[in-house]
Amino acid sequence: MRASSSLPTARQAEKVARAGGPEGTSTSARRGGRLGNDELNKAAGALERWRGASGTVTVVAIDGHGASGKSTIAGQLSAVSGASVVRTDDFFLTGLGVPAGGGGRDLRSYYDVARLRNEALGPLRAGREACYHPFDWDTGRLSPAREHVAPSSLVILEGVYSAAPELSDLVDWAIYVDTPEPERLGRLRERIAPEDWDRDWLRAEKEYFARVRSVGSFDLVIRGTAPTVPREARTPGQGRRAGKSSTRPGER
């Protein structure tokens, strides 16, 4: 699959999110992707309360729509907490074609979940280094270079689908980055040519958060845009484990 308009908008959406990383040089970061001190302190405080609560490695998902600011936030939290970071966009499936039957995709079908589990989360939860070939967004294939993620007592899994129920046995807590749709779409439109716009991806994202992983099922909700005022779904440390939502797949 060539890096062209045939690539799903997921490529562009996550590229936008990643552009607001720890360096903070992107437009999305300048427009509010970076956490304010109060919100950063609250999110970092939640991570410290969660860290080691089970007596083992703690994995925290940071999920949300594309271009909501997840990568920026993950980078900031990693910097203050020392957490290792794994990104779901490194496990995007190669060679995506038209779904059988011509219908739309669900969000799971974009990701190599088995590889994410076996090559990243499994080793890190066991206290070992993770080593894998990340998806190359320029070629649409796996990179020949390997990504090495050092073991840590705290691991952040960042990206769309990071809090999916099927990862609930490996993810302990989940944070949702709440950025208004107009802001998210504005960030995307600054970087995506009209011919690259993939409505199937946006539909799959909406279905995931509406029917599979509702906002109310997250342990903490933080805003990915200014003003950065956090809104907690529940008191950290007393929330549901990631994926343990009462909303089952297929239910609203």
C-alpha positions in Angstrom: 0.0 0.0 0.0 1.5 3.3 -1.0 1.6 6.4 1.1 -1.0 8.3 -0.9 -4.6 9.3 -0.7 -5.5 5.6 -0.6 -4.2 5.5 3.0 -7.1 5.8 5.6 -7.5 9.1 7.5 -6.2 7.1 10.5 -2.7 7.7 9.1 -3.3 11.5 9.0 -5.2 11.7 12.2 -2.6 9.9 14.3 0.2 11.8 12.5 -1.5 15.0 13.6 -1.8 13.7 17.2 1.9 12.6 17.2 3.0 16.0 15.8 2.1 17.5 19.2 4.6 15.4 21.1 6.9 16.4 23.9 8.7 19.1 21.9 5.5 21.0 21.6 6.3 22.6 18.2 3.2 21.7 16.4 0.2 23.9 15.7 -2.0 21.5 17.6 0.2 22.0 20.7 0.1 25.8 20.3 -3.7 25.6 20.0 -4.1 23.8 23.4 -2.8 20.3 22.9 -0.4 20.6 25.8 -1.7 20.3 29.3 -1.9 23.3 31.6 -0.1 22.9 34.9 -3.2 22.2 37.0 -4.4 19.5 34.6 -1.0 18.0 34.2 -0.6 17.8 38.0 -4.0 16.0 38.3 -3.3 13.6 35.5 0.2 12.9 36.8 -1.2 12.5 40.3 -3.6 9.9 39.1 -0.8 8.0 37.4 1.2 8.0 40.7 -1.9 6.7 42.6 -2.4 4.0 40.1 1.2 3.0 39.8 1.9 -0.2 41.6 -1.6 -0.5 42.9 -1.7 -4.1 41.8 1.8 -4.8 42.9 3.0 -5.3 39.4 3.6 -3.2 36.3 0.8 -0.7 35.7 -0.4 0.0 32.2 -2.5 3.1 31.6 -4.3 3.7 28.3 -4.7 7.2 26.9 -7.5 7.0 24.3 -9.6 9.5 22.3 -10.5 10.6 18.8 -7.7 11.3 16.3 -6.1 14.8 16.8 -7.5 15.1 20.3 -4.0 15.6 21.7 -3.3 12.1 23.0 0.4 12.0 21.9 1.1 15.4 23.4 -0.4 14.4 26.7 1.4 11.0 26.7 4.7 12.7 26.1 4.2 15.2 28.9 3.1 12.6 31.4 6.0 10.3 30.4 8.4 13.2 31.1 7.1 13.8 34.6 6.4 10.2 35.6 9.2 8.3 33.8 6.6 6.1 32.2 7.5 4.1 29.1 5.2 4.8 26.1 3.8 2.5 23.5 1.7 3.9 20.6 -1.2 2.0 19.0 -0.4 3.6 15.6 2.8 1.6 15.6 0.5 -1.5 15.2 -1.6 -0.4 12.4 -2.3 -3.2 9.9 -0.5 -3.3 6.6 -2.2 -4.0 3.3 -5.7 -2.9 4.3 -8.2 -3.6 1.5 -11.9 -3.2 1.0 -13.8 -5.2 3.7 -15.5 -8.3 2.5 -19.1 -7.6 1.5 -18.3 -4.0 0.8 -19.5 -2.8 4.2 -17.7 -0.4 6.6 -14.9 -1.4 8.9 -15.0 -1.5 12.7 -12.1 0.1 14.5 -10.5 -3.1 15.5 -10.0 -4.1 11.9 -7.4 -1.4 11.5 -5.0 -2.7 14.2 -2.8 -5.7 14.6 -4.0 -6.4 18.2 -2.2 -9.8 18.4 1.2 -8.1 17.6 0.5 -5.3 20.1 -0.2 -7.8 22.8 2.7 -10.2 22.0 5.4 -7.8 21.1 4.8 -4.8 23.3 2.3 -5.1 26.2 3.1 -8.7 27.1 6.9 -8.2 27.5 6.5 -4.9 29.3 4.0 -6.3 31.8 6.5 -9.1 32.5 9.2 -6.4 33.2 11.1 -7.0 29.9 12.0 -4.7 27.1 9.6 -4.5 24.2 11.1 -4.7 20.7 9.1 -4.5 17.5 8.9 -3.2 14.0 6.6 -0.2 14.1 4.2 0.6 11.2 5.8 3.1 8.8 3.3 5.8 7.9 5.3 6.9 4.9 5.4 3.5 3.2 2.3 1.8 4.6 4.5 -1.2 5.7 6.4 -2.2 8.8 9.6 -0.3 9.3 12.8 -2.4 8.9 14.1 -0.6 12.0 13.1 -1.9 15.4 11.5 0.2 18.2 12.8 -0.5 21.7 10.8 0.4 24.7 12.5 0.1 28.1 10.7 -1.7 30.9 9.1 0.5 33.6 6.8 0.1 36.6 4.4 2.4 34.6 3.6 2.0 30.9 1.4 4.4 28.9 -0.4 2.9 25.9 -1.3 5.9 23.8 -3.6 6.1 20.8 -7.0 5.3 19.4 -8.2 1.9 20.5 -5.8 1.8 23.4 -8.6 1.2 25.9 -10.4 -1.4 23.9 -12.1 -4.1 25.9 -10.1 -6.8 24.3 -7.0 -5.3 25.9 -8.6 -5.2 29.3 -6.5 -8.0 30.7 -3.3 -6.0 30.0 -4.5 -2.5 30.6 -5.3 -1.4 34.2 -6.6 2.1 33.9 -7.9 4.3 31.1 -7.8 8.1 30.4 -10.0 9.7 27.7 -8.8 12.9 26.1 -11.9 15.0 25.6 -11.5 17.6 22.7 -14.5 19.1 21.1 -15.2 17.8 17.6 -14.8 21.2 15.9 -11.4 21.6 17.4 -10.3 18.1 16.4 -11.6 18.4 12.8 -10.0 21.8 12.5 -6.6 20.3 13.4 -7.2 17.6 10.9 -8.2 19.9 8.1 -5.0 21.9 8.6 -3.0 18.9 7.6 -5.2 16.6 5.4 -5.9 17.3 1.8 -9.6 16.8 0.8 -8.7 13.8 -1.3 -7.2 12.1 1.8 -10.3 12.5 4.0 -11.6 9.1 4.9 -15.1 9.1 6.3 -15.0 5.4 7.0 -12.3 5.9 9.6 -14.2 8.8 11.3 -17.4 6.7 11.3 -15.5 3.7 12.9 -14.0 6.1 15.5 -17.5 7.4 16.4 -18.9 3.9 16.6 -16.1 2.8 18.9 -16.7 5.6 21.4 -20.5 5.5 21.1 -21.1 1.8 21.3 -17.9 0.0 22.5 -16.0 2.3 24.8 -18.2 5.1 26.0 -16.7 8.1 27.7 -18.5 7.2 31.0 -16.5 4.0 31.2 -13.1 5.7 31.5 -11.4 6.2 34.8 -10.3 9.8 34.1 -11.4 12.3 31.5 -9.1 15.2 30.6 -9.4 18.0 28.1 -7.1 18.1 25.1 -7.7 21.8 24.3 -7.7 25.1 26.1 -9.0 25.9 28.6 -7.5 22.8 30.1 -9.9 22.1 32.9 -10.0 18.3 33.7 -13.3 16.5 34.3 -13.0 13.2 36.2 -15.4 10.5 35.3 -14.6 9.0 38.8 -12.1 9.4 41.5 -8.8 7.9 40.4 -8.2 4.7 42.2 -11.9 3.9 42.4 -12.8 3.6 38.8 -13.4 0.7 36.5 -10.5 -1.2 35.0 -10.0 -0.5 31.4 -12.5 -2.4 29.3 -14.7 -3.3 32.2 -17.4 -1.1 31.0 -21.0 -2.0 31.6 -21.6 -1.0 28.0 -21.0 -4.1 25.9 -19.9 -4.0 22.3 -23.0 -3.4 20.2 -24.9 -1.6 22.9 -25.4 2.2 23.0 
